[in-house]
Amino acid sequence: MLVLRCAACRKKLWRYNKIGKGEVLRCHKAKIDRDYGNCSTDGDKIHCICGNTIGIDKGSYYKMIGKAFTYSGKKRNA
């Protein structure tokens, strides 16, 4: 499980079940384990409550902006 945080204010965004190695470029909505409630949507964009744009809603997943978030934890190798 990875914990994604906003790069600007360091608030927790959500806990994500990442499978496989590689970067976190997409966050599939089905794999989000816990939402901490610090995100809001404006049209198709996802913002932290501090105003930082985190990603873009593409339907079944979020396309993440690489410099807008950080993460910690372990990725699960499949």
C-alpha positions in Angstrom: 0.0 0.0 0.0 1.1 3.5 -0.8 0.0 6.7 0.9 -0.2 9.6 -1.5 0.4 13.1 -0.2 0.1 16.5 -1.7 3.6 17.9 -2.5 2.6 21.4 -1.5 1.0 21.0 1.9 1.9 17.3 2.7 -1.8 16.4 3.5 -2.7 12.7 3.0 -4.8 12.3 -0.2 -5.5 8.5 -0.3 -4.1 5.1 0.3 -3.5 3.2 -2.9 -2.9 -0.4 -3.7 -0.1 -0.2 -6.3 0.7 -3.5 -8.1 3.9 -3.8 -10.0 7.0 -1.8 -10.3 7.2 1.6 -12.0 6.0 5.1 -11.4 2.6 6.1 -10.2 1.2 7.6 -13.4 -2.3 6.4 -13.1 -4.4 5.7 -10.0 -7.2 3.4 -10.8 -10.3 4.3 -8.7 -11.0 0.6 -7.9 -7.6 0.3 -6.2 -8.0 3.3 -3.9 -8.3 1.7 -0.5 -9.0 4.7 1.6 -9.9 8.3 0.7 -8.8 10.8 3.4 -11.2 13.5 2.2 -8.6 16.1 1.3 -9.4 16.2 -2.4 -12.0 18.0 -4.4 -13.0 17.9 -8.1 -13.4 20.8 -10.4 -14.7 19.5 -13.7 -12.2 16.9 -14.7 -9.4 18.1 -12.4 -8.6 16.8 -8.9 -7.3 19.4 -6.4 -6.0 19.2 -2.9 -7.8 21.4 -0.4 -4.7 23.7 -0.5 -5.5 24.4 -4.2 -2.7 22.2 -5.8 -3.8 20.3 -8.9 -3.1 16.6 -8.3 -4.4 15.0 -11.4 -7.1 14.7 -14.1 -10.1 12.4 -13.9 -10.2 10.1 -17.0 -13.2 8.0 -16.0 -12.0 4.8 -14.4 -8.6 6.2 -13.3 -6.9 9.5 -12.4 -4.0 10.6 -14.6 -1.5 11.9 -12.0 0.7 15.0 -12.3 4.1 13.7 -11.3 5.5 16.7 -9.3 2.1 17.4 -7.6 2.2 14.5 -5.1 4.6 12.3 -3.2 4.1 8.8 -1.9 5.5 6.5 0.7 5.1 2.8 1.4 5.7 -0.4 -0.6 4.6 -1.4 -4.0 3.3 -4.9 -4.4 5.1 -6.9 -7.1 2.9 -9.2 -9.1 
